[in-house]
Structure formats: structure tokens, C-alpha cells
Amino acid sequence: MRDSEGRQKFGHLETDEPFVGAKPIQEDMDRSVLRGCGVIAAALILVYASIAIPIMLQTPLLTKQELTRAVGIAATLSLLTGIGFTAKTGLSGLSGSIAGLIAGAVFVWLRLEGAAQPPAIEGAPKAEFGSFAAWAVPLAVFVPMGLVWYGVYKFNASMERRREDKP
């Protein structure tokens, strides 16, 4: 509806007030915490998935070659995912990546421990690796990965401090 002078009357979205643009979103503590929690959850899920999916898809997991291929793919995917999250989002990305890494390492340990058990059926193929590999592989592969992510975080923090110190 228009008034006698041809202007729009006040309504839900119809107003004669000029539109000057949206107000910028104010950064506050709630938004910051919510974004950090979202990043932690996303990093955890993606790092865990990048570890668990290649290990799950490798069936049977009985030979050292199969183990090397599955762990190599999982380590490469999760390393790149964690570096991306840590470099882009800082401490929340590092925290989520390490949480996903811990969950993924436990998954690998359980999968390898199950594969290393003697077969229940007589004549079934036995794994080439023992239960030693069940804890040694996650320890040897995933602990250095967490240290790499921490190094990326510290490097980014030092570069940010240098940028702030420059006049």
C-alpha cells in the first residue's frame, strides 16, 4: 500500500526508510567460542575419518604390504587434514586434529590387535605381524604427526607475532 504521496507505508519489509546496508557483525565472546567449538568438532571428525576409512577399507589386513599401504594412505590424508586445520584456524584446529588423532590411533590399535590374534578357525590365514605392531604402528606414525601439527601451530604463531611487531 502506498500513501497519498506515493511512498510505501511501513510494513514488515516495506518501508520508506532508505537502506544503507547491513550492520557489520560484532565479534563477541559467544561467537568466538561457538566458532572454535565448531572447528574442533569438524577437525576431529575429518582427521578421524581420514585415519579410519583407509584402515577399514583394507580387508583383509593380514600382510605387511597391506598394513603399509593402509597406514600410509591414512597417515598422508590425516597429516594434510591436520596441517590444513592447524594452519588455517590455529589452536582450535590443532586441538580438534589431536583429538581426532587420538581417536584414530585407538581405532588402528584395536584393528591391528584384532588382526594379530590367532585365527579362530583352523586353517584360516594368519597375520604376518604380531601384537607388537598393534601398538608400535600407531605410536610410530601418529605421535610424530601430532608433533608436526604442533610445529605448524608454533610457526604460524611466531609469524603472526612478527607481523604485529612490524611498524
C-alpha beads as a LAMMPS data file, in Angstrom:
LAMMPS data file: protein, C-alpha beads

167 atoms
166 bonds

1 atom types
1 bond types

-500.0 500.0 xlo xhi
-500.0 500.0 ylo yhi
-500.0 500.0 zlo zhi

Masses

1 110.0

Atoms # bond

1 1 1 0.000 0.000 0.000
2 1 1 1.130 3.480 -0.764
3 1 1 0.232 6.703 0.955
4 1 1 -1.140 9.822 -0.797
5 1 1 2.371 10.945 -1.807
6 1 1 3.262 7.599 -3.424
7 1 1 5.625 6.330 -0.720
8 1 1 5.457 2.824 0.703
9 1 1 3.767 2.583 4.058
10 1 1 5.525 0.902 6.946
11 1 1 5.163 -2.862 6.887
12 1 1 7.198 -5.946 7.609
13 1 1 9.776 -5.278 4.922
14 1 1 8.175 -2.402 3.073
15 1 1 9.334 0.923 4.446
16 1 1 10.055 4.338 3.100
17 1 1 13.326 4.411 5.070
18 1 1 16.472 4.347 2.902
19 1 1 18.515 1.157 3.034
20 1 1 22.106 1.912 3.978
21 1 1 23.395 -1.654 4.170
22 1 1 23.703 -4.303 6.795
23 1 1 25.459 -3.516 10.024
24 1 1 28.765 -5.357 10.422
25 1 1 28.577 -8.354 12.732
26 1 1 30.177 -7.561 16.049
27 1 1 32.726 -10.142 17.195
28 1 1 31.902 -11.186 20.724
29 1 1 32.871 -13.973 23.097
30 1 1 29.880 -16.177 22.242
31 1 1 30.591 -16.120 18.512
32 1 1 34.274 -16.780 19.101
33 1 1 33.625 -19.775 21.370
34 1 1 30.981 -21.206 19.038
35 1 1 33.301 -20.909 16.031
36 1 1 36.159 -22.533 17.975
37 1 1 33.942 -25.430 19.070
38 1 1 32.738 -25.911 15.508
39 1 1 36.311 -26.018 14.223
40 1 1 37.299 -28.541 16.921
41 1 1 34.369 -30.796 16.019
42 1 1 34.998 -30.558 12.273
43 1 1 38.722 -31.225 12.638
44 1 1 38.113 -34.181 14.953
45 1 1 35.626 -35.799 12.573
46 1 1 37.697 -35.253 9.433
47 1 1 41.002 -36.395 10.939
48 1 1 39.358 -39.472 12.461
49 1 1 37.644 -40.285 9.153
50 1 1 40.884 -39.844 7.216
51 1 1 42.519 -42.407 9.511
52 1 1 39.665 -44.878 9.977
53 1 1 38.298 -45.144 6.432
54 1 1 41.516 -46.369 4.720
55 1 1 42.102 -48.853 7.554
56 1 1 38.501 -50.132 7.358
57 1 1 38.577 -50.478 3.568
58 1 1 41.741 -52.577 3.643
59 1 1 40.322 -56.068 4.078
60 1 1 41.857 -58.441 4.810
61 1 1 44.604 -56.730 6.772
62 1 1 46.974 -59.685 7.076
63 1 1 50.194 -58.897 5.214
64 1 1 52.829 -56.283 5.920
65 1 1 52.256 -54.848 2.445
66 1 1 48.522 -54.354 3.141
67 1 1 49.339 -52.819 6.515
68 1 1 51.907 -50.444 4.989
69 1 1 49.543 -49.358 2.209
70 1 1 46.582 -48.729 4.539
71 1 1 48.612 -46.900 7.188
72 1 1 50.455 -44.884 4.532
73 1 1 47.220 -43.652 2.973
74 1 1 45.702 -42.925 6.391
75 1 1 48.806 -41.081 7.576
76 1 1 49.055 -38.969 4.417
77 1 1 45.386 -37.961 4.464
78 1 1 45.306 -37.178 8.171
79 1 1 48.635 -35.296 8.060
80 1 1 47.368 -32.999 5.304
81 1 1 43.993 -32.538 7.006
82 1 1 45.595 -31.643 10.325
83 1 1 48.092 -29.255 8.733
84 1 1 45.240 -27.514 6.929
85 1 1 43.128 -27.110 10.052
86 1 1 46.077 -26.042 12.206
87 1 1 47.420 -23.533 9.693
88 1 1 44.018 -22.028 8.945
89 1 1 42.368 -21.914 12.378
90 1 1 45.187 -22.024 14.922
91 1 1 44.735 -23.531 18.350
92 1 1 41.186 -24.796 17.815
93 1 1 42.270 -26.614 14.649
94 1 1 45.264 -28.098 16.457
95 1 1 43.074 -29.248 19.363
96 1 1 40.494 -30.878 17.101
97 1 1 43.178 -32.514 14.970
98 1 1 44.904 -34.011 18.014
99 1 1 41.556 -35.238 19.362
100 1 1 40.854 -36.958 16.026
101 1 1 44.393 -38.332 16.014
102 1 1 43.944 -39.915 19.445
103 1 1 40.633 -41.486 18.439
104 1 1 42.146 -42.692 15.160
105 1 1 45.199 -44.167 16.900
106 1 1 42.923 -46.115 19.252
107 1 1 40.952 -47.354 16.239
108 1 1 44.155 -48.504 14.477
109 1 1 45.367 -50.196 17.662
110 1 1 42.080 -52.112 18.035
111 1 1 42.010 -53.072 14.340
112 1 1 45.600 -54.349 14.378
113 1 1 45.150 -56.115 17.706
114 1 1 42.150 -57.943 16.266
115 1 1 44.041 -58.829 13.085
116 1 1 47.068 -60.089 15.049
117 1 1 45.009 -62.538 17.143
118 1 1 45.347 -66.188 16.156
119 1 1 42.534 -67.204 13.818
120 1 1 39.561 -68.893 15.475
121 1 1 39.024 -71.203 12.504
122 1 1 41.647 -73.829 11.818
123 1 1 43.367 -73.262 8.507
124 1 1 42.380 -69.585 8.244
125 1 1 45.171 -67.211 7.170
126 1 1 47.195 -65.670 9.966
127 1 1 48.534 -62.110 10.043
128 1 1 52.210 -61.627 9.191
129 1 1 52.615 -59.162 12.035
130 1 1 52.186 -59.798 15.741
131 1 1 50.548 -57.858 18.513
132 1 1 53.732 -55.773 18.750
133 1 1 52.616 -53.956 15.586
134 1 1 49.248 -53.169 17.183
135 1 1 50.753 -50.574 19.494
136 1 1 54.024 -49.821 17.688
137 1 1 52.435 -48.680 14.419
138 1 1 50.108 -46.038 15.958
139 1 1 52.901 -44.853 18.230
140 1 1 55.496 -44.583 15.451
141 1 1 53.170 -42.977 12.908
142 1 1 50.773 -40.754 14.820
143 1 1 52.933 -39.243 17.593
144 1 1 55.313 -37.597 15.085
145 1 1 52.280 -36.381 13.173
146 1 1 50.983 -34.568 16.254
147 1 1 54.409 -33.017 16.728
148 1 1 54.382 -31.775 13.122
149 1 1 50.996 -30.131 13.705
150 1 1 52.312 -28.505 16.877
151 1 1 55.282 -27.193 14.903
152 1 1 52.925 -25.712 12.300
153 1 1 50.958 -24.016 15.079
154 1 1 54.088 -22.554 16.704
155 1 1 55.423 -21.387 13.325
156 1 1 52.153 -19.610 12.495
157 1 1 52.045 -18.025 15.963
158 1 1 55.590 -16.699 15.591
159 1 1 54.839 -15.322 12.122
160 1 1 51.725 -13.591 13.441
161 1 1 53.728 -12.009 16.268
162 1 1 56.285 -10.753 13.731
163 1 1 53.535 -9.167 11.644
164 1 1 52.140 -7.409 14.714
165 1 1 55.599 -6.116 15.731
166 1 1 56.319 -4.529 12.347
167 1 1 55.549 -0.779 12.217

Bonds

1 1 1 2
2 1 2 3
3 1 3 4
4 1 4 5
5 1 5 6
6 1 6 7
7 1 7 8
8 1 8 9
9 1 9 10
10 1 10 11
11 1 11 12
12 1 12 13
13 1 13 14
14 1 14 15
15 1 15 16
16 1 16 17
17 1 17 18
18 1 18 19
19 1 19 20
20 1 20 21
21 1 21 22
22 1 22 23
23 1 23 24
24 1 24 25
25 1 25 26
26 1 26 27
27 1 27 28
28 1 28 29
29 1 29 30
30 1 30 31
31 1 31 32
32 1 32 33
33 1 33 34
34 1 34 35
35 1 35 36
36 1 36 37
37 1 37 38
38 1 38 39
39 1 39 40
40 1 40 41
41 1 41 42
42 1 42 43
43 1 43 44
44 1 44 45
45 1 45 46
46 1 46 47
47 1 47 48
48 1 48 49
49 1 49 50
50 1 50 51
51 1 51 52
52 1 52 53
53 1 53 54
54 1 54 55
55 1 55 56
56 1 56 57
57 1 57 58
58 1 58 59
59 1 59 60
60 1 60 61
61 1 61 62
62 1 62 63
63 1 63 64
64 1 64 65
65 1 65 66
66 1 66 67
67 1 67 68
68 1 68 69
69 1 69 70
70 1 70 71
71 1 71 72
72 1 72 73
73 1 73 74
74 1 74 75
75 1 75 76
76 1 76 77
77 1 77 78
78 1 78 79
79 1 79 80
80 1 80 81
81 1 81 82
82 1 82 83
83 1 83 84
84 1 84 85
85 1 85 86
86 1 86 87
87 1 87 88
88 1 88 89
89 1 89 90
90 1 90 91
91 1 91 92
92 1 92 93
93 1 93 94
94 1 94 95
95 1 95 96
96 1 96 97
97 1 97 98
98 1 98 99
99 1 99 100
100 1 100 101
101 1 101 102
102 1 102 103
103 1 103 104
104 1 104 105
105 1 105 106
106 1 106 107
107 1 107 108
108 1 108 109
109 1 109 110
110 1 110 111
111 1 111 112
112 1 112 113
113 1 113 114
114 1 114 115
115 1 115 116
116 1 116 117
117 1 117 118
118 1 118 119
119 1 119 120
120 1 120 121
121 1 121 122
122 1 122 123
123 1 123 124
124 1 124 125
125 1 125 126
126 1 126 127
127 1 127 128
128 1 128 129
129 1 129 130
130 1 130 131
131 1 131 132
132 1 132 133
133 1 133 134
134 1 134 135
135 1 135 136
136 1 136 137
137 1 137 138
138 1 138 139
139 1 139 140
140 1 140 141
141 1 141 142
142 1 142 143
143 1 143 144
144 1 144 145
145 1 145 146
146 1 146 147
147 1 147 148
148 1 148 149
149 1 149 150
150 1 150 151
151 1 151 152
152 1 152 153
153 1 153 154
154 1 154 155
155 1 155 156
156 1 156 157
157 1 157 158
158 1 158 159
159 1 159 160
160 1 160 161
161 1 161 162
162 1 162 163
163 1 163 164
164 1 164 165
165 1 165 166
166 1 166 167
